[in-house]
Amino acid sequence: MGTNTYYFIGIKGTGMAALAMVLHDQGNTVLGSDIDKETFTQGPLLDAGIEILSFDPANLKPGMTVIKGNAFPEDHPEVQKAKELGLTVMTYPEAVEHEVQSHTSIGIAGAHGKTSTTALLSHVLAAVEPTSFLIGDGVGKGNENDRFFVFEADEYRDHFLAYHPDYAIMTNIDFDHPDYFKDIDDVRGSFETYGRQVKKAIFAWGDDANLRKLDVDVPVYYYGTGKDDDFRAENIQRTPEGSTYDAYFRDEKLGTFTIHLYGEHSVLNSLAVLAVAYMEKVDMDEIKKELANFYGVKRRFSETDVADNKLIDDYAHHPSEIKATIDAARQKYPDKQIVAVFQPHTYSRLAAYIDGFAESLSRADKVFVTPIFASIREQSGAVSSEDLEAKIPGSEGIDMDSLSKLQQYHDAVLIFMGAGDIEEYEEKFKELVNK
């Protein structure tokens, strides 16, 4: 973007903080304003020398380009001041779209696996070519003279329709936001609209019936393990060290690749990364090396040793994700007992997916269910965590006061899963053990 001065209104928001880092790393002057309360995003900004101010219209100066967070209305004092000064004011999606248009861009969409795939693709490409990236959990990194821009494209509330990338990866289509979409066809419609905005090609998971129905204007290359897939993984060897497989593009063997990640979904995510690299003619030997030295994303299968047990923390909060996490644990620890501690997230979500949760959780050897993590919007509902326990043989409830139940396990894998405050249960359990 050249050297400009960017002023972010709401710079501590996760997407905003990540974008601020990208623009700063590209050699621009970046500053912004936000509430004074400390957030987890501000440390990296301050470390990078990015100034964070309190809201004040006097902060705005001629020559700045303003990027405003989605939460800020047109009549916000800083927005008004920017208009008085005749400054360019961009919304967050407009600013991201500017990056999308200025590079060879890859937008990763899907109900599950977006963050993991975006992180893996960013890691691999950045080691080989100058790359900027934006990952959903507030991580952003820029590079001057960058060739690639890799970003997470979220379908929630149709956010991804702001973008027109060169390539799209679509990991799956699932009915994951019942508060916004009516049904699965509604979700598929959004993905198709996004797909029609893609300029060069789409890489989509071949086993997803909804992705197979995509009606778009660019080639769709399907990746997976089936004979109808364009990019295929064959001879998959899954061991406690990770997975190794032979990759093919149609009849052409691309090589044998190894990842130190677990679960079948990780093989699929890496195949999508290979597909992008292949289409952009990036050296496959370089890709092979980088895939082998990537070790995952925080809050996705992050491990700690607690006494003689392995404790795994995972953000899994949908049946497909829970199944994938338990599958990954079985691969890495084939001989250990797998104990799942699951915190249902919101009443409406538990009601919508109760049978799916029961089915996925039943893959563990033992299941504990915590009370429901309620949202501010809904404090009660017609469903309870006991209703979920009733569907899982041998499961039982657990809460902050009964965590000592977990102390009976030794040399086991304890997986704490959920999108609420499940980490507080982990911390309390660690304290118990350390006493």
N, C-alpha and C positions, 0 to 999 in steps of 0.2 A: 504493500500500500504506500510505499515511500515514507518519508519521515514527517508525520503529522502529530498533532497533539489531540489525544482522545480523552474526553471527560465522561466518565460513567456515572449515571444517576442510579444508585443502588448497586455499587461495585462489589458488595459482599455476597450477593446471590450466587448460587453455585455455577450457573451458566455464565453469568456476568464475570465472575472472578476468573473463570477459565479463559474466557475470551480476552480479558484484560491482559492475562499472561501471554497469550498468543501475540497480541498486537505489540506488547512491550518487547518480546523476544525478537520481533521482526524489525526492531530498531526505532520504534515510535516513542514519543513521550506519552505516558499514560498516568492519569490520576482520576479520582472520583470521590463520591460522597456516599454516606450511608448512616444508619442508626449507630449510636455509640456502643451499643451492647457488643461484646466480643463474640465472634463467630469462628468456626473452624477454618473458614476460607481466608481469614485476614493475614495469618502468619506468613504464608508463601508470598502474598502480595507485598507485605512490608519488607520481607527478606530480599525481594527483587528491587526494592527502592521505589515502589509505587506508593504515592501519597494518598492516604485516605482521610478525607475531611468530614466535618459535620455538615448537614444540609445548610446551605446558605446561598441565596442567589448571587451574592457578591463573589462567589468562587468562580463564576463564569466570566471568561475573557474573550475578546475578539480573536478570531483565528482558530478557536477550538472546534472539533467535531464532537457532537454530543451523542452518546448512546444511552438510551433510557431503558431501564428494566421493565418487564411486562406489567409489574404491579403499579407503575406510576402513571396517574392520569394526566391529560393535557393541561389541566389547570394547576398542576404542582408548581410552586413558586420557581423552582430551578428551570423547569421546562418553559415557563412563561418568559423568564429572563433570557433564555437561549433564543427564543423567538424574537424578542425585542432587539437582541443584538444581531439578528439575521443569521444565526449559526445554523449549520446543517444538523438536524436532529434525526437520528435513526433509531428505530426500535431494535431490540436485541435480535429478532429474526432477520431483519434487514441487514444488520451488520454481519451476521453469520453468512447470509446469502452473498454478500460482497466478497467474502473469503472464498466461498464455493465457486463463484464466477472467475476469481483471479488465479485459480490453480487447476491442476488435474485433481478433481475432487471425488471422494468416495463417501457416500452417506449410508450408514448401517442402520437398518430398520428391522423390527421384529418384536414379537411379544416377549420373547425370552432370548438371552444370549447376546443382546446388543452390546452391553458394556464389555463383556469378556472378548467379543469379536473385535470391537473397536480398539481395545487395548492391545490385542494381539497384532492386528494389522498395523497399528501405529508403531509398535515396537519393531516389527519386521521391516517396514518400509523406511523408518527413520534411520536405521542402521546402514541402509544401502544408499538412500537418496535424501536430500534435504526435504523434511516433512514437517508440517504443522498439524496439530491434532487437538480435538475437543472431545473429552470423554465425560459422560453424564454425571459422574460423581464430583464434578468441580475441578477436574484436572485438565489443564491446557498447557501446551508448549508450542512455541513458534520457532521459526528458523528463517534467517534472512535468505533471500534467493531460493525459497522453498519451491519444490516441484509439486509435491502432493499436499492435499488438505484432507484429512480423515476426520469424520465427525459422526457422532451418534445422532440419528434422526428419529425423534420420538413421535409415535403415532397418537399419543394422548392429546385429546382436544384438537387433533389434526395439525399439531405443531409442524410436522414435517412437510406440510404443503407449501411452506414458505421457500422451499429449496428446490433447485434445478441442477443436481450434480451430474458429473460425467458418468459415474457408475453408482449403482445401488447394490448393496447386499441385503437380502431379505431372509432372515433366519427361520421365520415361521409366522403364521397368522393364527392368533388365538383370541377368544372372546375374553379379554383381560381387563376391560374398563367398563363394567356394567353401568357406571354412573354417567357415561358419556355416549357410548355406542348402544344402539338398539339391539342388535344381534350380530351374528358372525358375518352375514352378508354386508351389513353396514361397515364392519371393519374391513372386509375384503375390498369394498368400494373405495375406501380411503387409500389402501395400499395400491390399488390400480391407478387412482388419480395421481398418486406420488410417482408410480412407475412411468406414467405418461410424461412426466417432467424430466425423466432421465435422458441424457443425451447420447450415451454410447452403448451401454449394456447393463443388464441386470443379472446378478448371480443369486439364485434362489434354491432353497432346500427342496430336493426332488421328491421327498416323501410326503410333502404337505399338499393335500388335495386342493386347498384353496389357492396355493401358489401355482399349482399346475393349471389353474383356470385363468391366470393373468392374461388380459387382453391389452397389450401395449404396443408401442411403435418401434421399440428397439429390440435387438436379440435378447432372449432370456436363456442363460446357460444354467442348467440345473446341476447341483452338486450333491453327492451322497454316496451310497454304497450299492445302488441298484444298477442293473445293466442298461436302463434307459437314461441314466444320468450322464451328462456331458463330462463333468469332472468327477472322477470316481476314486474312492479309496478301496484297494483290494488287499488281501492277505494281512488284515489288521491283526497285530499281535498286541494284546493288552497285558501288561505285567505290573507289579507293584512299583516299577520305575517310571511307568508312563506308557505311551502307545507308539508303535512303529507301523508304517503301512507303505504300500506302493501307490503312487498317485498317477492317474492317467487322465489325459484330455482326449476323449474319444479313443482312437487306437494308439495314440502316442504316449509312451511311458515318460513321465516327467522326472521320475527318480524315486528313491526310497527316503521317507522322511520320518523323523522321530520328534515327539513332543513330550515334555515332562509335565503333562497335565493329565487329568483323569476323567473317565466317563466317555461314552460314545459321543456326546455332544461336543466334547473338545476336539475330537477327530474331525467332526463336521465343520466346526468353526475354523480350524486350521486349513481345511480344504477350500473354504471360501477365500481365505487369505491367499492361498496359492493361485487361485483362479484369477484374482485381481492382478497379482504380480506377473502371471503368465501373459495376460492380455496387454500389460504395459511393458512387456519384454524386459522385465527385471531379471537379472542373473539368478537362475534357480539354485546354483551352488551357494550363493550368498543367502538366499531365502532359507535353504536347508539349515545353514549354520545358525541363523537368527531364531528360527522356530525352536531349535533345540536348546536355546538359552533363555527362554521366557518361562517365568514361574508363577504367573497368575496375578489376579486383581484382589485388592483388599475387600473384605466382606463377601468374598466368593471362596469358600473352602479354605479359609485361613486357619492355620493350625497352631496350637500351643500344647506343650506337655503340662498336664496338671497331675501331680503325683505320678502314678504309673499308667495313667490313661492319656489318650490323645483327645484333645478337645478341638472340635471343628466348629467354626462360626460361619454361618452362611445366611445371606439375605433371602433365601428361597421362601416365597410366600404364595406360590401357585402350584397345583398338583404336578405339572410337568417339571418344574424346577426341583421340587422335593424328590421326585423320582430320579432326576439326573444326579442330585447330590448324594443320595444313598447309593446309586450305581457307582459313582466315582469313589466313594469310601470303600465299597466292596472290592473294587479293583486294586486300590492301594493297600488295603488291609484285609486280604482274603481270609485270614485265619482268626480275625478278632470279632468279638461280639459287637454288634452295632446297636447303639441306644439312641433313639431320637427324642429330643425335647423340643416340642413345637408350640409356638405361640400364635394362635389364630389372630389375624389382623382384621378388625372390624366385623360387626355382626353381619352386614350385608354380604361381605366377601365369604364368610364362613357358610352362610345360607346358600350362596350361589354355587359353591364348590365342595360341599360337605362330602359327597360320595367320592369325588376325585381325591380329596385329602385322605380319606380313609384308605382308599386303594393304594395310594403312593406310600403313605406312612407304614402300611402293613408290611412293606418290604424290609423294614428294620426288624431286629430281633426283639426289641422292647420299645414301647412308645409311652412317653409322658406328655400330657397336654396341659398347658398353663391356662389360667383364665384369659378371656378374650382381651386383646388390646383395643380399647374403644377409641373412636376418633372424636374430635370436638363436635362434629356434626351429628353423630348418633351415639347416645350414651347407653342405649339398651336396644334389645331386639328379641325376636321370637325364637332365637336359637341360642344354645349354650355350649360351652366346651364339653359338658357331659354328653351332649347329643353326639359329638364326634367320637368320644371315648366308647360310646355304646356300639359304634360301628367297627371298632378295632379290637379284635380278640386280645385279651391279656393286657390292654393298656390301662393306665391310671392317671388321675389328675396330679398335678404338682403345683405348688406356689412358692412364694418367697420364703414362707415359714417351714416348708417341708422339703427343702432342697437336700437335706441330709439323706433322703432316700437314694440319692445318686452315689453316696459313699460306699454302697455295697459292691460297686463295680470295680474290677481290677483288670488291667491290661485290655481295656475295652476302648471303643471309639464312641465318644459322646458327641452327637451332632446337635448343636443348638440352632434352630431355624426360625426365621420370622422377620417381618418388616417393621415391628413395633419397637419395644425397648428390651428385646431378648438379651441384649448385651449386659443389661443390669443383672439378669439371672446368672450369666457367666461370671461376672465379677463377684457376686455374692458366693457362688459355688467355690471359686478360687480362694476366697477368704476363709470359708469353712475348712477347706482342705489344709490351708496353711496354718490354721490353728493347731 
